[in-house]
Amino acid sequence: MTAFWLVATLLLIGALLMLLPPLWKAAPPMAEPTAGGVNLAVYRDHLRESEQDLAAGLIAPAHAAAARDDIHQRWLEDVAAPSCVASHATAGRGSAWALALLIPFGSVSTYLALGDPRAVEPAAVRPTAAAGRARHDVTPEQIQAMVAALAERLKTQPNDAEGWMMLGRSYTALGRHRDAVTSFGRANELMPGNADLLADFADVLGMAQGRRLAGEPARLIQLALDADPRHGKALALAGSVAFEARDYEAARAYWERLIGVVPAGSDIARSVQANIAEARQLEAGGSAAAVAVPVSTTPTLSGDVSVSPALAARVAPGDTLFVFARAAQGPRMPLAIVRRPVGAWPSAFVLDDSMAMAPNLKLSGFDKVVVGVRISKSGNATPQPGDLIGQSPAVAPGVRDLRISIDQVQP
């Protein structure tokens, strides 16, 4: 900031040094004829003519004397008047003083009124970065407001395919699978053949029909693989379709193709290897008991929620259960969230990256997360006094069989 004002001051001084000296210096006395000098020459001519007329006898001596007296009187009046040179010198110095005051004052005043002095401060960058980080600390009510605003905007911009896809993912994260199906369907009409969209559409459609992928979801998965044979989520879902149909050989084949796509040694790879082992065991005639159908290519959090006996009487049909994961250390925005009516206890849940609210904030991006649960009487995502709540300890994504008890009341 000091350097800025120093440079500005030097520029002002330079401008004044160029403008003021010519105005400050008085004009030379003979720079131009004065009005008095011109009149004196005229009076001399008149006096010479009067003397010539007197010598020629054209006027009487008394008339000649009166003419001389009149000429002398007018000449004396002109001599007493101030000279033009003095007037010009005084005016030039006045202009110099005016500019010396007006230019610096006007420049500084205009900059302070229209400029931004903070723009030259290095510290100005820091609040911007802090503001960017603050944008990630989003509350549940802000999430609901953002989703509602996006839905409202798409009413006026119905051909925004990316907007419809984002709205579908937002509804999926909120557990509004029917609404998500509608949004993904609209996006697919505007952007056919997109493998990412087709895989997400198939996934949420399967969730909407009771976590079953047979039928239309299976068709969409095949379209995704036609568009991109190495699409990770589509390969995982295709394996799940075959697994549902008890075609364990086909399921294993899809998941073995998936191993060639995901990073070696990653949590995803270990999860897929476990699925392959289960399929191979069933293919060889092993037991199918307790074998879950995988539907995600990323680490998942799964488990169940129960209500403590002391609070069980406060749960009523029609209440809404929210299950969400947040970073143990980091932004408050949910990394994954599901919403559904309360039912029988314990209530099972699965959280994965497909339920993320923002592309850069997912379960797989954090080493430790906590899972929170809440029962809402109003169905509102915003915490309300009297809501029933519970929370897990910090765990790593990929943990299964997590047990969470709802044992507190929102103050």
C-alpha positions as CSV (number, residue, x, y, z in Angstrom):
1,M,0.0,0.0,0.0
2,T,2.9,2.4,0.9
3,A,4.6,1.7,-2.5
4,F,1.3,2.5,-4.3
5,W,1.0,5.9,-2.7
6,L,4.7,6.7,-3.3
7,V,4.4,6.0,-7.0
8,A,1.2,8.0,-7.2
9,T,2.9,11.0,-5.5
10,L,5.8,10.9,-7.9
11,L,3.5,10.9,-10.9
12,L,1.6,13.9,-9.5
13,I,4.8,15.8,-8.9
14,G,6.0,15.0,-12.5
15,A,2.7,16.3,-13.9
16,L,2.9,19.6,-11.9
17,L,6.5,20.2,-12.9
18,M,5.4,20.0,-16.6
19,L,2.4,22.3,-16.2
20,L,3.3,25.0,-13.6
21,P,6.6,26.6,-14.7
22,P,5.3,28.1,-18.0
23,L,2.3,29.6,-16.1
24,W,4.4,30.9,-13.2
25,K,6.8,32.9,-15.4
26,A,5.7,36.5,-16.4
27,A,5.7,37.2,-20.1
28,P,8.6,39.5,-21.4
29,P,7.7,43.2,-21.5
30,M,8.0,43.3,-25.3
31,A,6.3,40.1,-25.9
32,E,3.3,42.0,-27.4
33,P,2.3,45.7,-27.8
34,T,0.2,47.2,-25.0
35,A,-3.0,49.1,-25.6
36,G,-1.3,52.3,-24.1
37,G,1.6,52.1,-26.6
38,V,-0.9,51.8,-29.5
39,N,-2.9,54.8,-28.3
40,L,0.2,56.9,-27.9
41,A,1.1,56.5,-31.5
42,V,-2.4,57.5,-32.6
43,Y,-2.2,60.6,-30.4
44,R,1.1,61.6,-31.9
45,D,-0.4,61.4,-35.4
46,H,-3.4,63.6,-34.3
47,L,-1.0,66.2,-32.8
48,R,1.1,66.2,-36.0
49,E,-2.0,66.7,-38.2
50,S,-3.2,69.6,-35.9
51,E,0.2,71.4,-36.3
52,Q,0.1,70.9,-40.0
53,D,-3.4,72.4,-40.3
54,L,-2.3,75.3,-38.1
55,A,0.7,76.0,-40.4
56,A,-1.5,75.8,-43.5
57,G,-3.9,78.3,-42.0
58,L,-6.8,75.8,-42.0
59,I,-7.5,76.2,-38.2
60,A,-7.2,79.1,-35.8
61,P,-4.4,79.1,-33.2
62,A,-7.0,78.8,-30.4
63,H,-8.5,75.7,-32.0
64,A,-5.0,74.2,-32.3
65,A,-4.3,74.8,-28.7
66,A,-7.6,73.2,-27.6
67,A,-6.8,70.1,-29.7
68,R,-3.3,69.8,-28.1
69,D,-4.8,70.1,-24.6
70,D,-7.4,67.3,-25.5
71,I,-4.7,65.0,-26.9
72,H,-2.4,65.5,-23.8
73,Q,-5.3,64.8,-21.4
74,R,-6.2,61.5,-23.2
75,W,-2.6,60.4,-23.3
76,L,-2.2,61.0,-19.5
77,E,-5.3,58.9,-18.8
78,D,-3.9,56.0,-20.8
79,V,-0.5,56.2,-19.1
80,A,-2.3,55.9,-15.7
81,A,-4.0,52.6,-16.7
82,P,-2.3,49.2,-15.6
83,S,-0.3,47.5,-18.3
84,C,-1.4,44.3,-20.0
85,V,1.8,42.6,-19.2
86,A,1.3,43.0,-15.5
87,S,-2.2,41.7,-15.9
88,H,-1.1,38.6,-17.8
89,A,1.7,37.8,-15.3
90,T,-0.8,38.0,-12.4
91,A,-3.4,35.8,-14.2
92,G,-0.7,33.2,-15.0
93,R,0.5,32.9,-11.4
94,G,-3.1,32.6,-10.2
95,S,-3.7,29.7,-12.7
96,A,-0.5,28.0,-11.4
97,W,-1.6,28.2,-7.8
98,A,-5.1,26.8,-8.8
99,L,-3.6,23.9,-10.6
100,A,-1.1,23.2,-7.9
101,L,-4.0,22.7,-5.5
102,L,-6.7,21.2,-7.7
103,I,-4.7,18.4,-9.4
104,P,-3.5,16.6,-6.3
105,F,-6.7,17.1,-4.4
106,G,-8.9,16.1,-7.3
107,S,-6.9,13.0,-8.1
108,V,-6.8,11.7,-4.6
109,S,-10.5,12.4,-4.0
110,T,-11.5,10.7,-7.3
111,Y,-9.5,7.6,-6.5
112,L,-10.9,7.3,-2.9
113,A,-14.4,7.7,-4.3
114,L,-14.2,5.4,-7.3
115,G,-11.2,3.1,-6.6
116,D,-10.6,0.3,-4.1
117,P,-7.5,0.9,-1.9
118,R,-7.7,-2.7,-0.6
119,A,-7.1,-4.1,-4.1
120,V,-3.4,-3.3,-3.8
121,E,-3.1,-5.0,-0.4
122,P,-1.6,-8.6,-0.4
123,A,-3.9,-9.3,2.6
124,A,-6.9,-8.8,0.4
125,V,-6.3,-12.3,-1.0
126,R,-6.6,-14.0,2.3
127,P,-10.2,-13.0,3.1
128,T,-11.1,-14.3,-0.4
129,A,-9.5,-17.7,0.3
130,A,-11.2,-17.8,3.7
131,A,-14.5,-17.0,2.0
132,G,-14.0,-19.9,-0.4
133,R,-13.4,-22.3,2.4
134,A,-16.5,-21.0,4.2
135,R,-18.6,-21.9,1.3
136,H,-17.9,-25.6,2.0
137,D,-19.4,-25.3,5.5
138,V,-22.9,-25.8,4.4
139,T,-25.8,-26.6,6.8
140,P,-28.6,-29.0,6.0
141,E,-31.1,-26.1,5.6
142,Q,-28.7,-24.5,3.1
143,I,-28.6,-27.8,1.1
144,Q,-32.4,-27.9,0.9
145,A,-32.4,-24.2,-0.2
146,M,-29.8,-24.8,-2.9
147,V,-31.7,-27.9,-4.2
148,A,-35.0,-25.9,-4.3
149,A,-33.3,-23.0,-6.0
150,L,-31.8,-25.3,-8.7
151,A,-35.2,-26.9,-9.3
152,E,-36.8,-23.4,-9.6
153,R,-34.1,-22.3,-12.1
154,L,-34.6,-25.3,-14.3
155,K,-38.3,-24.2,-14.7
156,T,-37.0,-21.3,-16.7
157,Q,-34.0,-23.1,-18.3
158,P,-35.5,-26.6,-19.1
159,N,-32.8,-27.4,-21.6
160,D,-29.9,-27.3,-19.1
161,A,-28.8,-31.0,-19.2
162,E,-26.0,-30.5,-16.7
163,G,-28.5,-28.8,-14.3
164,W,-31.0,-31.7,-14.5
165,M,-28.2,-34.2,-13.8
166,M,-27.0,-32.2,-10.8
167,L,-30.6,-32.0,-9.5
168,G,-30.9,-35.7,-9.9
169,R,-27.8,-36.3,-7.9
170,S,-29.0,-33.9,-5.2
171,Y,-32.4,-35.7,-4.9
172,T,-30.5,-39.0,-4.7
173,A,-28.5,-37.7,-1.8
174,L,-31.6,-36.6,-0.1
175,G,-33.2,-40.0,-0.6
176,R,-35.9,-38.5,-2.9
177,H,-35.4,-41.3,-5.5
178,R,-38.6,-40.7,-7.4
179,D,-37.8,-37.1,-8.0
180,A,-34.2,-38.1,-8.9
181,V,-35.6,-40.5,-11.5
182,T,-37.6,-37.7,-13.1
183,S,-34.6,-35.4,-13.2
184,F,-32.2,-38.0,-14.6
185,G,-34.8,-38.9,-17.2
186,R,-35.0,-35.3,-18.4
187,A,-31.2,-35.0,-18.5
188,N,-31.0,-38.3,-20.5
189,E,-33.4,-36.8,-23.1
190,L,-31.2,-33.8,-23.5
191,M,-27.9,-35.6,-23.4
192,P,-28.3,-39.2,-24.7
193,G,-25.4,-41.6,-24.7
194,N,-23.6,-40.1,-21.7
195,A,-22.1,-43.0,-19.7
196,D,-21.9,-41.2,-16.4
197,L,-25.5,-40.1,-16.7
198,L,-26.8,-43.5,-17.7
199,A,-25.0,-45.2,-14.8
200,D,-26.4,-42.8,-12.3
201,F,-29.9,-43.0,-13.8
202,A,-29.8,-46.8,-13.6
203,D,-28.6,-46.7,-10.0
204,V,-31.3,-44.4,-8.7
205,L,-34.0,-46.2,-10.8
206,G,-32.9,-49.4,-9.1
207,M,-33.1,-47.7,-5.7
208,A,-36.6,-46.4,-6.5
209,Q,-37.8,-50.0,-7.3
210,G,-36.6,-51.6,-4.1
211,R,-32.9,-51.8,-4.9
212,R,-33.6,-54.1,-7.8
213,L,-31.7,-53.6,-11.1
214,A,-33.7,-55.9,-13.3
215,G,-35.6,-54.4,-16.2
216,E,-35.1,-50.8,-17.2
217,P,-32.1,-50.2,-15.0
218,A,-30.3,-53.2,-16.6
219,R,-31.1,-51.7,-20.1
220,L,-29.6,-48.3,-19.1
221,I,-26.5,-50.1,-17.7
222,Q,-25.9,-51.8,-21.0
223,L,-26.3,-48.5,-22.8
224,A,-23.6,-47.0,-20.5
225,L,-21.2,-49.9,-21.3
226,D,-22.0,-49.5,-25.0
227,A,-20.9,-45.8,-24.7
228,D,-17.8,-46.6,-22.5
229,P,-16.9,-50.3,-22.1
230,R,-14.5,-49.4,-19.3
231,H,-16.9,-47.3,-17.2
232,G,-16.3,-48.2,-13.6
233,K,-19.8,-47.7,-12.2
234,A,-21.5,-49.3,-15.2
235,L,-19.2,-52.4,-14.8
236,A,-20.0,-52.7,-11.1
237,L,-23.8,-52.3,-11.7
238,A,-23.6,-54.8,-14.6
239,G,-22.0,-57.3,-12.2
240,S,-24.8,-56.6,-9.7
241,V,-27.5,-57.2,-12.4
242,A,-25.9,-60.6,-13.1
243,F,-25.6,-61.3,-9.4
244,E,-29.3,-60.7,-8.9
245,A,-30.1,-63.1,-11.7
246,R,-27.8,-65.7,-9.9
247,D,-25.5,-65.7,-13.0
248,Y,-22.4,-65.7,-10.8
249,E,-20.1,-66.4,-13.7
250,A,-21.2,-63.3,-15.5
251,A,-21.0,-61.2,-12.3
252,R,-17.5,-62.4,-11.7
253,A,-16.5,-61.5,-15.3
254,Y,-17.8,-58.0,-15.0
255,W,-16.0,-57.4,-11.7
256,E,-12.8,-58.8,-13.1
257,R,-13.0,-56.3,-15.9
258,L,-13.6,-53.7,-13.2
259,I,-10.3,-54.6,-11.4
260,G,-8.5,-53.5,-14.5
261,V,-10.0,-50.0,-14.2
262,V,-9.8,-49.2,-10.5
263,P,-6.4,-48.2,-8.8
264,A,-4.5,-51.3,-7.7
265,G,-4.3,-51.7,-3.9
266,S,-7.1,-49.1,-3.3
267,D,-10.1,-49.6,-1.0
268,I,-12.2,-49.9,-4.2
269,A,-10.0,-52.7,-5.5
270,R,-10.2,-54.6,-2.2
271,S,-14.0,-54.3,-2.2
272,V,-14.2,-55.6,-5.8
273,Q,-11.9,-58.5,-5.0
274,A,-14.2,-59.4,-2.1
275,N,-17.2,-59.4,-4.4
276,I,-15.3,-61.6,-6.9
277,A,-14.5,-64.1,-4.2
278,E,-18.1,-64.2,-3.1
279,A,-19.2,-64.8,-6.7
280,R,-16.6,-67.5,-7.2
281,Q,-17.7,-69.2,-4.1
282,L,-21.4,-69.2,-5.1
283,E,-20.4,-70.2,-8.6
284,A,-18.8,-73.3,-7.1
285,G,-21.9,-74.1,-5.2
286,G,-21.2,-72.3,-1.9
287,S,-23.9,-70.8,0.4
288,A,-25.5,-67.5,-0.6
289,A,-26.4,-66.6,3.0
290,A,-25.5,-63.0,4.0
291,V,-24.1,-62.1,0.6
292,A,-25.0,-58.5,-0.2
293,V,-25.4,-57.1,-3.7
294,P,-22.8,-54.5,-4.3
295,V,-24.0,-51.4,-6.1
296,S,-21.0,-49.0,-5.8
297,T,-17.4,-48.8,-7.1
298,T,-16.3,-46.7,-4.1
299,P,-15.9,-47.4,-0.4
300,T,-19.2,-47.6,1.4
301,L,-20.3,-47.2,5.0
302,S,-23.0,-49.6,6.1
303,G,-24.7,-50.6,9.3
304,D,-27.9,-50.1,11.1
305,V,-29.6,-47.6,13.4
306,S,-31.6,-48.3,16.5
307,V,-33.4,-46.2,19.1
308,S,-32.6,-46.4,22.8
309,P,-35.5,-47.8,25.0
310,A,-35.7,-44.5,26.8
311,L,-36.6,-42.6,23.6
312,A,-38.5,-45.4,21.7
313,A,-41.9,-44.0,22.8
314,R,-41.2,-40.6,21.2
315,V,-40.9,-42.1,17.7
316,A,-44.2,-42.1,15.7
317,P,-45.2,-43.3,12.2
318,G,-44.6,-40.5,9.7
319,D,-41.4,-39.3,11.4
320,T,-38.4,-39.0,9.0
321,L,-35.0,-40.6,9.5
322,F,-31.9,-38.9,8.2
323,V,-28.6,-40.7,8.0
324,F,-25.5,-38.7,6.9
325,A,-21.8,-38.8,6.9
326,R,-19.5,-35.9,7.6
327,A,-15.7,-35.4,7.7
328,A,-14.3,-35.9,11.2
329,Q,-12.0,-33.0,10.6
330,G,-13.1,-30.6,7.8
331,P,-16.2,-29.2,6.1
332,R,-19.5,-29.5,7.8
333,M,-21.3,-30.3,4.5
334,P,-22.6,-33.9,4.4
335,L,-20.5,-36.2,2.2
336,A,-23.4,-38.6,1.8
337,I,-27.0,-38.5,3.1
338,V,-30.1,-40.6,2.9
339,R,-33.6,-39.7,4.0
340,R,-36.6,-42.0,4.5
341,P,-39.6,-42.6,6.7
342,V,-39.0,-44.4,10.0
343,G,-39.8,-48.1,10.0
344,A,-38.9,-51.2,11.9
345,W,-35.8,-51.2,14.1
346,P,-33.0,-51.7,13.6
347,S,-33.0,-49.8,10.3
348,A,-30.2,-50.7,7.9
349,F,-28.4,-48.0,5.8
350,V,-25.7,-47.8,3.1
351,L,-23.7,-44.6,2.3
352,D,-21.4,-44.2,-0.7
353,D,-20.0,-41.6,-3.1
354,S,-23.2,-41.6,-5.3
355,M,-24.9,-39.8,-2.4
356,A,-22.5,-36.9,-2.4
357,M,-23.9,-33.3,-2.5
358,A,-20.8,-31.9,-4.3
359,P,-18.4,-33.5,-6.7
360,N,-15.3,-32.6,-4.6
361,L,-16.7,-33.7,-1.3
362,K,-17.2,-37.4,-1.2
363,L,-16.7,-40.2,1.3
364,S,-13.7,-41.6,-0.6
365,G,-11.9,-38.2,-0.2
366,F,-11.5,-38.4,3.6
367,D,-9.6,-40.7,5.9
368,K,-12.0,-40.4,8.8
369,V,-15.7,-39.6,8.9
370,V,-18.5,-39.7,11.5
371,V,-22.1,-40.9,10.8
372,G,-24.9,-38.9,12.3
373,V,-28.6,-39.9,12.5
374,R,-31.6,-37.8,13.3
375,I,-35.4,-38.5,13.6
376,S,-37.4,-35.4,12.5
377,K,-41.0,-34.8,13.3
378,S,-41.3,-32.1,10.6
379,G,-39.4,-34.0,7.9
380,N,-37.3,-30.9,7.6
381,A,-33.5,-31.3,7.0
382,T,-32.9,-28.4,9.4
383,P,-32.3,-29.6,12.9
384,Q,-35.2,-28.7,15.2
385,P,-35.4,-28.7,19.0
386,G,-36.9,-32.1,20.1
387,D,-35.4,-34.1,17.2
388,L,-33.9,-37.4,18.3
389,I,-30.2,-37.7,17.4
390,G,-27.2,-40.1,17.6
391,Q,-23.7,-40.3,16.2
392,S,-21.0,-42.8,15.5
393,P,-17.3,-42.4,16.5
394,A,-14.9,-41.4,13.8
395,V,-14.4,-44.3,11.3
396,A,-12.7,-45.0,8.0
397,P,-14.9,-45.2,4.8
398,G,-15.4,-48.8,4.0
399,V,-16.5,-49.9,7.5
400,R,-19.4,-52.3,7.5
401,D,-21.8,-53.3,10.3
402,L,-21.6,-50.0,12.0
403,R,-24.1,-49.8,14.9
404,I,-25.5,-46.4,15.8
405,S,-28.0,-45.7,18.7
406,I,-30.3,-42.7,18.8
407,D,-30.0,-41.8,22.4
408,Q,-30.1,-38.0,22.6
409,V,-32.6,-35.1,22.1
410,Q,-31.7,-32.1,20.1
411,P,-31.6,-29.1,22.5
